[in-house]
């Protein structure tokens, strides 16, 4: 087995890192101490091996990442706030449901609605679907630009940068110290921003096989093919994240990597320390697992304790 690809997510005043068998959320509390939540991972694919197959594993990974991301955000919010109170399971389910509804409304329903005003002037079905894809990407970019003006989001984007820098430092084989991490890029091919853009582009390709359906049918088809689109996009981003991948995958990842200049901000030393703490925790836990792949683990940095 090869070296496992570690990844993570920025949360409120912190970073979540996901390993092969464990995850960790590190949060900088208001008193400047760092608190860490460690969890054992139990992927659905371990219980149902068929879910490890290409395409299927991408759709499953997307759902698992959404659940883990929401739980990590919930924990970080409870630790940074004055009252350490987390959402209940019911509240988490409702929050995720609301997020899915908003996503469908913005990136499926709204583009299909706007397309109605121009598709009668376009003869080619391929061009119609390309226009719809352009509308989706435009909405996504406008959304990113709009929220990037918010002070709280700016800090999340900075922690996002810290997460990427830490992963890049680890993958370069360097010791995880604030000075080493700070030297690395805040852009990474396996970023969620990159994944979302690839999803949008892939949906255009997949939907091109369905011609020019009417408004309601267009929405239903988009919903039906979402698992396929997510699965294909996952395989593409896995390839793009490999150093020896074909140039076509690097090219496909370029737009998302450019967009990361908006979704990441240069972090300060304190943010980098939090990201290091999260990754070191996961590395230490994975290194002790009996079935783990090879893990490069560094001595803990005193500055992250």
C-alpha positions, -999 to +999 in steps of 0.1 A: +000+000+000+012+035-007+015+065+014-019+077+026-031+112+015-039+133+045-064+162+042-085+185+063-109+214+066-108+248+082-133+253+110-141+282+134-108+293+149-093+259+140-085+230+117-098+195+113-074+169+099-084+135+087-061+105+086-065+069+076-080+057+108-084+088+130-094+125+128-086+155+150-101+189+154-078+215+169-093+248+180-076+280+194-099+289+224-105+325+235-079+321+262-053+312+235-050+275+245-054+248+219-081+221+225-082+190+205-110+165+198-097+131+186-120+105+170-116+071+155-128+068+119-152+041+109-157+045+071-188+029+056-165+012+030-150-009+058-184-024+065-194-026+028-162-033+007-181-026-026-181+011-016-143+011-022-149+007-059-141+037-082-170+062-086-189+047-057-161+056-033-163+093-044-200+096-037-196+079-003-165+101+005-185+132-002-213+123+022-189+112+049-169+144+045-201+165+048-210+148+080-175+150+095-172+186+084-205+197+100-196+178+133-161+195+133-177+230+128-201+222+156-173+213+179-152+243+170-181+267+175-188+252+210-151+255+220-145+290+208-178+304+222-184+313+258-207+283+263-194+249+254-227+236+240-229+215+209-259+209+185-279+177+191-280+150+164-314+162+154-302+197+150-272+185+130-294+166+106-317+196+102-287+218+095-273+194+069-307+192+053-310+230+051-275+232+036-284+206+009-316+225+001-297+257-003-270+240-025-297+225-048-315+258-050-283+278-059-266+253-082-294+233-098-327+251-096-315+287-102-292+279-132-320+258-148-344+287-142-321+313-157-314+290-187-350+292-197-345+328-208-317+321-232-320+285-244-346+293-271-319+314-288-293+286-288-296+259-314-269+235-301-278+213-271-241+211-262-239+249-261-270+251-240-254+228-214-221+248-216-241+280-209-257+263-179-223+253-166-211+289-170-240+301-150-232+276-122-195+286-121-205+323-121-228+318-092-201+299-073-175+325-079-198+354-070-208+335-038-171+331-028-163+367-035-193+379-016-186+359+016-148+367+015-156+403+026-170+390+060-145+392+089-154+358+103-150+341+069-116+358+064-104+341+095-118+307+083-100+313+050-068+320+069-071+287+088-078+271+054-044+285+042-028+271+074-043+237+067-029+236+031+005+248+041+007+222+068-003+194+044+021+206+018+049+207+044+042+172+055+040+159+019+074+175+012+088+154+040+098+184+062+095+186+099+063+202+111+075+234+126+058+268+122+088+282+103+088+252+079+051+253+073+050+290+067+074+286+037+049+264+018+021+273-006-014+278+006-027+261-026-033+224-028-047+202-057-070+181-034-087+212-019-125+212-015-127+243-036-110+225-064-134+195-059-165+218-061-153+234-094-145+200-109-181+189-098-195+218-117-175+211-148-182+173-147-219+179-144-218+198-177-201+168-194-224+142-179-256+162-185-247+167-221-259+131-227-295+141-218-301+167-245-324+196-237-351+185-212-378+208-199-373+228-166-386+203-140-371+173-158-338+190-160-338+195-122-347+159-116-320+146-139-294+168-122-305+153-088-304+118-101-269+121-116-253+138-086-238+106-072-222+098-106-209+134-109-195+133-074-178+099-080-162+110-113-150+143-097-135+124-068-115+102-092-103+133-111-091+152-080-074+121-067-054+119-099-047+157-099-033+154-063-006+128-075+028+142-083+033+119-113-002+124-128-009+130-165-008+168-175-044+167-184-054+162-147-031+190-137-048+212-163-083+202-150-072+212-115-059+247-126-092+267-123-098+254-087-062+261-077-065+297-090-098+301-071-079+291-039-063+325-040-098+337-028-106+308-005-073+309+013-055+337+031-019+338+045-022+326+081-004+339+111+019+318+133-009+311+158-031+296+131-002+275+117+004+261+152-032+250+154-030+232+120+002+215+131-014+203+163-043+188+144-021+170+119+005+158+145-023+143+165-036+124+136-002+112+125+006+100+160-027+081+162-023+066+127+013+055+134+001+035+163-026+017+144-018-020+136-031-018+100-018+016+090+002+024+059+037+040+063+033+073+083+061+099+086+057+112+121+077+141+135+084+150+172+057+173+186+065+210+184+065+227+218+049+258+202+017+238+193+011+224+228 
